Amino acid sequence: MSLNLTFTEGQAILVVWGEDGDVLLSDHAETSTFQGVLRTTQDYYILVKGRPDGNTSYTMTITIPPLP
C-alpha cells in the first residue's frame, strides 16, 4: 500500500496501524508518505494529524496493488 498527502495549505503527518495493534507508521516518523506491505488480511487505520499552528488542506492518494 502506498499513501501520499499533497497540501494546498499547512502540513500534516500520517499514522498507520492494523486492527491487531501492529504499527506500520508511527507519528514519530513525522512524514506525509508511506509505502509498505500489508502483511495480513485485516482492517488498517490511517490517521492524519494536522500541525497545531494553523489550518491544513490536503488530498490523500491511496494505492493498494492487487496480489500477484
Number of C-alpha atoms within 10 A of each C-alpha: 12 13 17 17 19 15 14 9 11 15 21 21 19 22 21 18 17 17 11 10 10 10 14 18 19 13 15 9 11 13 16 19 18 16 14 11 9 13 8 9 8 10 9 16 13 13 12 16 15 16 12 10 8 9 11 15 13 16 10 12 11 14 10 12 8 6 4 3
